[in-house]
Each structure stands twice: as C-alpha cells, then as structure tokens.
C-alpha cells in the first residue's frame, strides 16, 4: 500500500508498506531520488517513509518505486505539490472525516472517485479514530477483560482492501484521537476494567503511541502531530489535542502540549489571512455533566472541561485579525454552523466579520453501539469549566440525523478581500445530504 501524505509547495511524502530489510529505490520523473526512512513498530519493520524536497510549487510529478531487482512495486504514481496561492479563477477542495470503525465495512468511503467531479479533493484530513483499538470486534462491544493486541489490529486493518482503497485515494493528514488508545483516553473507563492493571495500561499506551509513529503520523508535514502550512491567503493549522492531554482534574490540566499552545496562539495572533484550524474534537461545547466526569461512561470528557486551554484558544480565535473556520470530528454526527463573536470583549477591531465557522464530520464508518444525536448548545461559555459566564451564541445551519454516516467536502475560492467557502455533506454511498442553500454565502476575511 502506498499512501501520500500532506504535500507542501516544495515537498512530497509517501508511506509505503514495506517489511523487508533492504529499502526500495524511489525517484520522480525528473530523476530526483526520494529519501527513504524505515518506519518500525517496537523494532518490527512496518513501512518506509519516502520524501522529496526542494520541489517546484504547483507542479505535477510522477513517482516510481522499484525493488533491488528493478521490479515496479506500485504503478507509476501521479502527484503534485501545492500551489503558492489560491488561483484567481480556481479553487482548493478539501475532504474531511473522522471515526472509521473497521467492522462497518463501508466499502464506498471516499474511494477513488468522489461524487461531483468538480469537487475532486486535493487534500484530506482524517480527524481522529482512524482505528478503534478498544472496540475491534464485529459486535461493537469492547472486551472488558482482554487488552487489545495493537500489532494484530493495525496489521489486519491496514491490509484490508477496502481500507486500502479508502486510505490511498487522496493526500492525507492525520489527527489521532481517543480510540487510537481507548475511549476517553487518557482517563480510565468503567467498561474497560483491564485498564486498572497499571503495567498492562502502560504497555498498551506505549504500543499505541509506537503504532501511531509507524502507521499514521508520518503522513503529516515533518511527521508532526501538530503542524501548519498555507495556500495564501488561506492558512492552515493542524492542532493535536490528544497526545499531550492530561486528565481533566490534573493540576495543571491541559489538552495541548505547552509548545503547541504557544505556537497556535501565536499563529492566531498574527494570521496574515483567513485561517482553518483543524482539530479532532469540537471547540463548540460545554463541560461534561458531573456524573459523566466521575464515571467516564461512553460519553467523553470535552475540551470545555479543560478551562485554561479552552479559554485561551477561544480568546485567540476571537482576537485573531482574520476569520477562522474550525474543522473537527469525534461526535458521531455531522454539522455546520457559526459562532458570533462581535459582542465579545476580546473581539478584534477591523474588517473581520465576527464569525467563527465550524464544520464537524463524523462518522465515516459508524460504531453501531455508539450512535449520537446532534447536541450543539445554542450558547456556550468560552471559559469552559472556569465558568466565568462569558457566553457566545451558536447558530446551526445543518446537522445529520442520528446514525447517518457522513463525510464533508469543502470548496475554497478566492475573493478580492478574503475567501469564500462552500460545505457539502455526503453519505458514504455518495448520496448528497447537504449543499449550500441558494443565495447562501460563507466568507472568511
């Protein structure tokens, strides 16, 4: 299996399944070789990361990969670097989704051909729960007594032809979320008593992190969980909110690594154009009910339970010099709406419209025992669990019905002053669920 990661204007990166000791040869049609780096899981050879640098923006290339005997390992593969900017008469199309439960067997998921040809995506973000380590069974019910075999689960899913077709279809960036470990990680869970064994829990966490480093994160820019890139005037920040997360009642409690927090707040404060902030979990939320925090049932602790990080991020969003679109997953429904920020004391003066849009897409392949109803609040406290009663109103434009699998496509076009975007939701069978109503115009300035 060959999967293309997120390209930039000057780099291309590919994940090639490869378990042999000798690395294959890879080069572009220009003759430029790619640098191979072996990827291992606890010492086992899993794949090779192939990287090309110093390339030309918005240029089509062809990738060739051969073994030591000169045999083609994959067909010649077309690929392209990102444009230096959004074209005046063109577009950037982005696919987003989250939550791929293997046993749903969603064979049509974002396959090689997308529904309307004018929406063929150039990039895709998978925003968490690409694998369900804790519920890897056809019943959809976790085994409460036996910890998962991380190697066995990853190799079974990554070798499945349906999953491969889905994974290989589009250049992809990755965000991990809780099911890459267990439900509501890093908290415990009453449904998983094996987590009470300290040594077993530590080994499971270690193996899950090793698998992320070998199978998923290499697709990201520089292989990082958090990273940024731009197609001016549009600027992207992909923010990990899971790998450095503490318990909600830790002191201090956090869902971001301190360096990521500093970086994303700096990014927001100095945005030179409209922003897209990509996260696994929603920022339009209230803290969890007390009973849910106490027992850690199948409902997760939310980002709102981490008051300091939550508050800082919302202050950064409201005070940014340009509008921001949030992309997230996790909640097992799809939705699109906007937060009005004009009345906030942190609002930035200037041309921006005073809106923070949010597009949520979940689930690509639904865990049948975890169907969710749309539950966005009409208002929420931007200080989260700090409970400072600074409320922002949320307006919903669309939400999927309970139990409807979905993915979203976003189409960005350049304006004289800003970027217009449209949002489309589809079921995995390519049935259109939502498109912008006639006359609707969503703009980031």
Secondary structure, DSSP 8 states (H G I E B T S, - for coil): -EEEB---SS-EEEEEE--SSS--EEEETTS-B-EEEEEEETTEEEEEEEEE-S--TT-EEEEEEE-TTS-BSS--EEEE---SB--TT--EEEEEE--B-GGG--TTTT-SS-SSGGG--SEEEE-S-SS-STT-STTS---SSS---HHHHHHHHHT-HHHHHHHHSS-EEE---GGGTSTTTTS--TT-GGGGSHHHHHHHHHHHHHHIIIIIGGGSGGG-SSEEEEEBTEEEEE---STT---TTSSS--SS-HHHHHHHHHHHHT-SS-EEEE-SS-SS-----HHHHHH--SS---GGGSHHHHHHHHHHHHH-SS-EEEEE--SSS-EEEEEE-TTSTT---SS--SEEEEEE---SB--TT--------SEEETTGGG----EEEEEEEEE--TT---EEEEEEEEETTEEEEEEEEE-TT--EEE---TT--EEE-
